[in-house]
Amino acid sequence: MNRKTARRCKVTTGKEHLASKGKVKNSKLGPDGLPRITENDVKDECKDLLDGQGIFNYHNLQGMGSYPGTPDIVAILPVSVEKLLKVAQERDIQTVGLYLGIEAKSPTGSQSDKQKGFQRRVDFANGLYLLVDNPEQLAEFLEVKDFKPWRGKRLRKKKRARY
């Protein structure tokens, strides 16, 4: 980060910082006399920091159908191969996880404009994005051997007998 960026994106931690920016929504005061900080206050500030650094990120909504325990914010952090190798060596990491977005469509389906825009942002951040219309495309990308596709027949669980 250069000095110009550091001045523009200067972020300090703590209640004083959030209160001074008018970001604290909860008007109740804490035991220290400063406004209480909510989880949303912290999330908003983290997103502002990522946005200020030009790091692609989005809020991960929780609810029915979402995976339990997923983080509030997902970001694709651009890292040089050199830096990645250095961190891997320092932490004795043998494999690294990469962001992979998979957009599934029917064979006649197409992406919406918003999905195309999201793909552009992932591509720009050097994440991986696949548009697939059958699972064989994903298996090929992942180099899965002996993949047996369902060929349009959904596997259904056997119904339990009711007593």
C-alpha positions, -999 to 999 in steps of 0.1 A, spaced: 0 0 0 15 34 -10 12 65 12 -16 80 -9 -37 49 -5 -28 47 32 -40 82 38 -72 77 18 -80 44 34 -67 50 69 -85 28 93 -80 26 130 -98 1 153 -120 7 182 -151 25 192 -137 59 188 -131 53 151 -165 40 144 -182 66 165 -162 95 149 -174 83 114 -210 82 125 -211 45 117 -223 33 151 -261 27 147 -269 17 182 -273 48 204 -269 30 237 -237 37 256 -214 10 268 -197 9 302 -169 30 289 -193 58 279 -188 52 242 -215 40 218 -219 2 217 -206 -14 185 -229 -39 168 -218 -68 146 -232 -49 116 -210 -19 125 -179 -41 124 -190 -58 91 -197 -24 75 -162 -12 85 -145 -43 72 -164 -40 39 -153 -3 37 -117 -13 43 -118 -40 16 -135 -17 -9 -110 10 -1 -82 -14 -10 -99 -25 -42 -104 -60 -30 -136 -77 -44 -158 -88 -16 -195 -95 -9 -217 -100 21 -226 -137 25 -263 -138 35 -273 -165 60 -306 -182 61 -325 -212 49 -305 -231 23 -271 -215 32 -243 -236 46 -241 -233 84 -211 -214 98 -201 -196 66 -183 -162 72 -201 -129 70 -179 -115 42 -163 -134 13 -133 -117 -4 -110 -126 -32 -76 -114 -21 -52 -108 -50 -18 -123 -41 13 -126 -62 27 -161 -67 59 -150 -50 40 -138 -19 19 -170 -19 50 -191 -20 66 -171 8 35 -175 31 32 -212 22 68 -217 32 65 -197 64 34 -216 75 44 -250 61 14 -251 39 14 -278 12 -19 -268 -6 -38 -236 -10 -75 -230 -14 -87 -209 -43 -121 -192 -48 -142 -211 -74 -176 -198 -83 -198 -223 -102 -228 -210 -121 -250 -239 -132 -274 -235 -161 -297 -258 -181 -283 -266 -216 -306 -239 -229 -301 -214 -201 -281 -182 -201 -265 -159 -176 -283 -128 -164 -266 -94 -168 -259 -94 -130 -243 -129 -132 -221 -117 -161 -211 -87 -140 -203 -109 -110 -182 -132 -133 -163 -101 -146 -155 -91 -110 -143 -126 -101 -122 -128 -133 -107 -93 -125 -98 -105 -90 -81 -136 -105 -107 -159 -89 -120 -189 -108 -155 -189 -123 -171 -217 -142 -203 -216 -162 -215 -252 -166 -246 -268 -182 -237 -303 -171 -216 -318 -143 -191 -333 -167 -177 -298 -174 -169 -294 -137 -155 -329 -135 -132 -321 -164 -120 -289 -148 -113 -307 -115 -97 -335 -134 -119 -361 -117 -113 -396 -131 -141 -422 -134 -169 -396 -130 -203 -412 -135 -228 -385 -143 -264 -390 -134 -275 -384 -171 -306 -365 -162 -319 -391 -137 -321 -377 -102 -312 -400 -74 -339 -401 -49 -338 -413 -13 -360 -442 -5 -391 -431 14 -392 -443 49 -421 -466 59 -446 -448 81 -459 -466 111 
